[in-house]
Amino acid sequence: MKPAPTSTDVARRAGVSQSAVSRAFTPGASVSPRTLAKVRAAAEELGYRPNVIARSLITGRSRIIGLVVAYLHNQFYPDALEKLSNALQARGYHLLIFTVSNAEADVDPVLEQLLDYRVDGIVMASASISNRLAARCEAAGIPVVLFNRHQDARHLSSVTSDNLAGAWRVADHLVARGHTSIAHIAGWGGSSTGRDRAAGFHAGLAAHGLEPAAVIDGLYDRDAASAATRAIFGRPDRPDAVFVGNDHMAFAVMDTLRFELGLRVPEDVAVVGYDDVPLAAWPAYDLTTVRQPSRRMVDATVDALMARIEEGDAAPRQVRIDGPLILRGSTRRTPR
């Protein structure tokens, strides 16, 4: 078998130094356009590819960011993670994705594997990290950023939307549209996101002298959200509006209201979600929802990681980014 070409072969073919070849394949390194073109052409002719594993052993950097995500059926996460992958690739990094079975899963074994892979950073999406493992990551010098979650531990960086303000805005909107009997199908109470949205919504109603007509934890699950819809709206004294903890559940709520219970949206029941995933704008749902600013959340996550990895800034960051309420046809556009 013919031996694989080396960087020395490329340097000889291109007529440049071996260090120039190394810089040409190092993201962000200083190299002139002319040299870069010569090196790339020589590498193409020889079929050369740099040995990323060998380079990581030399530099001590894998240029891999580990991602732990609990579930991907919520449309918000595939969309946000695509943005995250693109943003990291632009900085010369790549994602290594691990999934855990559900929001309650023990993620410590997965993170043990990520430590074994010597990742340069870890993003936790829709999952939490134990204090013990967080301490291990800190000891290993591996930054951890929680995405769309936060924890009480202030030494961990986190990036979320402003769930309290967004849910409060939902309460204001529904009250302004003349609703006084408003239910809440909440997100999973074991997550900071679910708790914050519930707290903001309840506080928003209280500011108008109201309290939720009913509250059921939808567990961020379609089936659980459908069951909650039947329990709340399958009775004569049903509420006339509902705030649902995310769009993924809101679609199930709307389907159950319309196709099982024979109710009209918004004439009989107004529905508001949270996230503003692409499906929310489809005519079949036309869902009023709070938009999570995923692009800004991703940029803040990458900034937090790069500040630690490339700049040595160990100060934790807790970032909350406000998002607008997007008005669509699932709620009345004018007061009743």
N, C-alpha and C positions, 0 to 999 in steps of 0.2 A: 504493500500500500504506500502511495506517495505521501511523504510527511506533510503536515499542514504548514502553510506559509507562516512565517514569523514577522514580527515588526521590523526585524533587521532586513529581511527580504524586501519588505515594502520600502524601507528607507533607501536601500540600494537602488531599487527600480525607480523611485521618485527623485533620487539625487538629493536627498535631504538627510538630516540627522535623525537618529532613533528617537530623540526627545521630541522632535517636531512631529513624528508619527504619533507619539503618545499624546501630545497636546491636541492633535487633530481629532482624536477620538475621546477627548475629555470634555464633557459639556461645560461651557463657560470659560474654557481655557483660552489664552491669548494666542492666536495664530492668524497669519495674514491670509486673505482670500486666495492669493496665488498659491501659497504653500498648501492650503487646505484642498484646493482643487487637484494639485499634483498628487497629494497623498491619497485622496479618495479614488482618483483614477488608477493609481498603482494598485491599491487594495482591491479594486474591482477586477482588474486584470488577473491578479494572483488568486482571487477568491479568499482574501484575508478577512477575518473577523477578530476583533480584540477579545482576549480571554478575560471576561468580566470577573470570574471567580478568582483568578490569579491576581488581578489588579486589586480586588478587595482585600486580599491577604497582605498586599504590600502597603496599601494606603490605610487599612483599618476601617474602611468605609464600604458597606455593601451597596449603597445607593438604592436600598430597598426600604419602602415604608410598609409596615404591616398594618392591615386593616382587619378589624374584627366587627362583623355585623350579625345581628341576631336574626333578621328576616329581610327578604327582598321582595315579598309580594306587595308591600306598600309601594306604590309607584314613586313616591318621593325619593326613596333610597337609590334605585337604579339611575335615576336622572342625576341626583347629587353626586353619586359615586363616579359616574362618567365624567362629570365636571372635575372631580377631584383627581381622577387618573390623568386627564388632559393637563391640568395645572401642574401636577408633579412631573409629568414627562417633559413639560416645557422647562423645568428646572433640573432635568437630568436624573430624575428618580422614577421608580416604578413601584406599583402596588403588588403586594402578596396578600391575597384575600383568604380569610378564614371565616367560616360561618359557624354559629352555634345554633342549637335546635330551636330555641325560643327565647323570649324576653327574660325568662326566669333561669336560664341555663347558667351553670357554673363555667365561667370563661377562663378560669385560672389554668386548666390544662392546655387550652389553646395558646394562651400567652406564654406558657412555658416553652411551647414549640417555637413561637416567634423569637424568644430570647435565644433559642438554639440556632436559629437562622441568622443571628447577629444583625437584625434589622436596625436601621439608623433611627427609626421613630415608629410610633404606634398610634393609629387613629381608632378610637372606639366609637362605633356608630350603632345606636339602638341597643347598647349593652353597657354594663357597668364593670368596674374593676375593684377588686378587694384592696384594702389598705396594705395588706401584706405584700401583694404582688406589685402594687404601685411603688412600695419601698424598694423592692428588688429592681424594678426598672430604673428608679432613681440611682440606686447604687451602681448599676451597670452603665449609667450615663445615657439611658435611652429615654427621650422625651415622649410623654403620652399626652394626647389631646383628645378630649371627649367631644364628639360631634353630635349635635342635636340632643345632648344630655348634659347634665352637670351633677356634681356631687358636693356634699358639704365640705369635703376636704379641700381647703383653699390652696394646697400645694400643687393641685392638678390644673392644667389649663383646660378650658372648655369653651365651646362656641355653640351658641343657640340663637334662635330667634327670640324676641321678647314675648314669650308665651303669656305672661301676665297681662301685658298691655293689649296684645292681640285679642285675647279672650274677653277682656273688659270691653273692647270695641264691639265685639259681637253682641254683648248684652245691650249696649247703648243702641245699636242698630235695630235689634228686634223690638225693644221698648218704643223706639221712635216710630216704628211701623205699626204700633197699636197693639202689640202682643202683651198680655199680662199672665198667661199660663204657659210657661216655657220650660221644657224638659231638657235634661242634659244626659246624653249617652257619652260617658267619659272615656278617655284613653286609659290604658292600664295604670292603676294606682300605684304600682310598684316602680314606675318610672318618674323621673323628675318632670319630664315633659307633660305627662298626664296630670300630675299633681298641680303643676303651675297653671295649666290651662283651666282646670277645674277651679282653682283658687281665684284666678282672674275673673272668670265668668261669674262665680258666686258673689265676689266683691262688687262687680259691675251691676248685678241685679240689686244687691243690697243698697247701692247708692240711689236706686229708684224706689226703695221701699218694698222690693220683691224678694222672693226666694224661689229656687227651682221647684216646679210642680212635681218633678220626679228626677231621680238620679240613679243610673245603673252603669256599672263599669263594663264597657264593651270590650276590654282586653285587647284593643287594636286588632280584633278578629271579626271577619265578615259574618260568620255564623252567630257569634255572640251578639253582634250588633243587630242582626235580624231578630234574634230572640228577644232582645231588649225592646225593639220596636213593637213587636206583637204584645209584649207585656204592658207597655205604656199606652199604645194607641188602639189596642183592640178592646176598648171599653167605651161606654157612652160619654163619660166625662173626660174625654181625652184632651190633652193640651193642644194648643194651636200653633206651636212652634217648637223646634228642637235644635240645640247646638250639639254637634257631633265632634268628638275629639280629634278626628282626622278625616281626610277625604275618602280614604280607603273604606272606612266604616260608613261614611255618609252615603256612598253609592249603594251599599247594601240596605241602608235605611230607606232611601228613596225607592229602590226596587220593591221592598216589602210594603211600603205605604201604598204604592200605586198598583202593584200587580197581585198582592195578596189581600190587602185591606180595602182596596177600592177607593182610596183617598187621593185627592188632587193636591199637587204641589205647584204653587204655594197657596192655592185658594183655601184648602182645608188645613194644611200643615205647611208652615215655612221651615226650610231646612238650611242650616249653615254648617260648613265644614271647616277644615284647617289644613293647609299645605299649599293649595292651588297647584295640584299636579296637572299635567296636560289634559287628562280625561275630564277634568272639571269644566273645561271650556267646550266640550262636545255638546251639540244640541240635545242629545239624549238626556243629559244631566243639567247643564247650564247652571252650575252650582255656585251660589254665593259662598265665599270662603276667604280665610285669611291667608295671604301669600307669604310663604316662608322664602326669604331672599337667599336662595340656595347658592347663587353665584358669589354673593358677598360672604356668606358663611364659609364656603370653600376657600375663598381667598384669605379669610382670617385664619382658617385652620392651617393652610400652607405657610402663611406668614409666621404663625406661632411655632411651627415645626422648624422652619428655616432659621428663625432667630436663635433657636437652641442649637441646631446642628451646625450651622455655618458661621454663626456669630458668637456662640458661646453665652448667649443671654439666658440665664437660668430662671429669670423671674416668671412665675406663672401668670397666665392671662385668663381672665374670665370675661368673655365677650358676649354681649346680647345685642342683636340687631333687629330693629323694629321692621315690621312688614305691614303693608296696607291691607285693608278689607276690600276685596274685589266683589263688586255688586253684580249679580246675574239674576236669572229668572226664577231661582228657587226661593226667593223672598220677594215681597212686594217692593216695588221701586219707590212708591210714595206712601205716606201714612194712610191708614184705613180711615 
